[in-house]
């Protein structure tokens, strides 16, 4: 029952976050909502017992969104004053953080209470992490390496584009 509740909760939060990404006209708001949506997706992985995929989701995809966030701040004029139309932003922020903390406690306390310390063994490694590693480095090795090369090329291209723009600005 707890898995169903947390799945629906995370699904609603993901839909709201990605709706903000699509509907927001401010690049910084859109990137922040995209990063939070990726973290909520990792929450679904943690709920389903795939901790490795949850950590990979946070570190890889949210890290990539933060790189996009940095590029967005470099390419767009983020120093320009933003006029907020929403009032009472502090109240909304505190309520959001408070509700999130309460929901985390509601979801985590029954799980922590149900953990049996005697049944957990550090020597049992035959979980989903081992299966993912074997599958990743046998069946999906070529796509994995191609994705790494594509990310490297995109990073180098971003650096080159930034350097070209800096050189144009210096010659003017």
N, C-alpha and C positions, 0 to 999 in steps of 0.2 A: 504494500500500500504506500509506503514511504517513497519507493522508487517512482510510482505513478505521479504522486503529488510533486516531487522534485522535477520530474520530466516536464510536466505541464508548466510549472513555474519557470524553469529555464527556457522552455519554448516560447512562452509569452515574452520574457525578457529579451530573447534573441530577436523575435519579430519586432518588438518596439525599437531595439537598438538599430537594426538594419533599416527600419522605416525612417529613423532619424538620419541615417546615412544617405538615403535616397532623397529625402525631402528637405534636407538642410542646405541652405545657400552658403553657409560659412564652412570653409575647408577644415578649419580646426575643430569645429563641432562634429563634422562628419567623420574625421579621423578618430576622434575620441570615442564616438559611438561605435565605430568599426572595431576598435581595440576592445571595448567592453563586450561587444557581441562575440568576439573570438574567445574571450575569457568565459562567457556564459556557455559557449559550446563545449569548452573543456569541462565545465561543471556537469554536463550530460555524460561525458566520458567517465568522470569520477563516480557518478551515480551508478553507472553500469558496471563498475568494477575494472575498467580499463585505465588504470592509473598511469601507465606508461604513455598511452595516447593522450591523456589529459595533460601531462607534463610537456609532451612534444607540442601539443596544440598551443599551450601558453608560451613556451620558449621560442618555437619556430614561427608560428603564424602571427602571434601577437608581437613578436620581435620584428617581423617583416612589416607589420602595420605601423610600428613605431618608426621604422626606417622611412616609410611613406610619409609619416607625420613630420619627420625632420626635413624631407625633401619639400613637403608642402610649405613648411615655414621658410625654407630657403627661396623657393621660387615665387611665392606669393607675398604680398606686402602685409605681413602679420603685425607690423608695428603701427599700422593704421588704426585709429580709434574705432572701436566697435560700439555702436549704440545699442544697448540692450533694451528690448521692448518688454521683457518679462520682469514683473515686479516681484518682490519677496524671494529673490533667488537664494538667500541664505536659509530661509525656512525650508524651501524645497530641497536644498542640498542636505541639510541636517536630517530631515524626514527620510530622504532616500537612503542615506547612510545608516540611519537607525533601523529602518525596516530591513535593509540588507543584513545587518548584523543579527537582528532577531531571527530572520529566516535561516541564516547559517546555523545559529544555535538550535533552532527547532529541528533542522534536518540532521545535524551532526550529533546531538546528544544521544538519541536512541541508538545510533550506530556505534558510538564509543562505548555505551553501556553494554551492548551485545557482544563486544569483542571478548573472546575467551583467550586469555594470555597463554594458557597451556597448549592450545591448539595451533598457535602461530609458531612456525618454525622457520628459522633463517636458512636452513639447509635445503628446503624444498624450493627448487628453482624451476620446476616444470610448469610454470604459469604461462600467461599470455605473452609475457615479454620475450621469453625464449622462442615461442612460436613466431612472433613478429620478426625477431632477428633472423631466424632461419629462413623464413619466407622472403624477407627483404633482401638478404644477401645471396639467395639462390635464384628464385623465380623472377624477382623484380630488381636485379642488380643493374641492368642496363638503363631502365627508366629512372632509377634512383640517381645514377651517375649523370644522366642527361639533364635531370632537374638541377643537379648541383652545378653543372657547366652553364646552364641557362641563367641561373642566379648570379654566377660569377660574371658572365657577359653583361647582364643588366647592371650590376654594380659598377663595372668598368665603364660602361656607356654613360651612366649617371655622372661619374667623376669627370669624364671627358666633356660632357655637355656643360657641366658647371665650370670647368676650366676655360672652355671657349667663351662662355658668357663673361667671365672675369677678364679675359684678355680683351674682349670687345669694349668693355667698360673702361679699361685703362687707356686705350688708344684714343678715346673721344676727348 
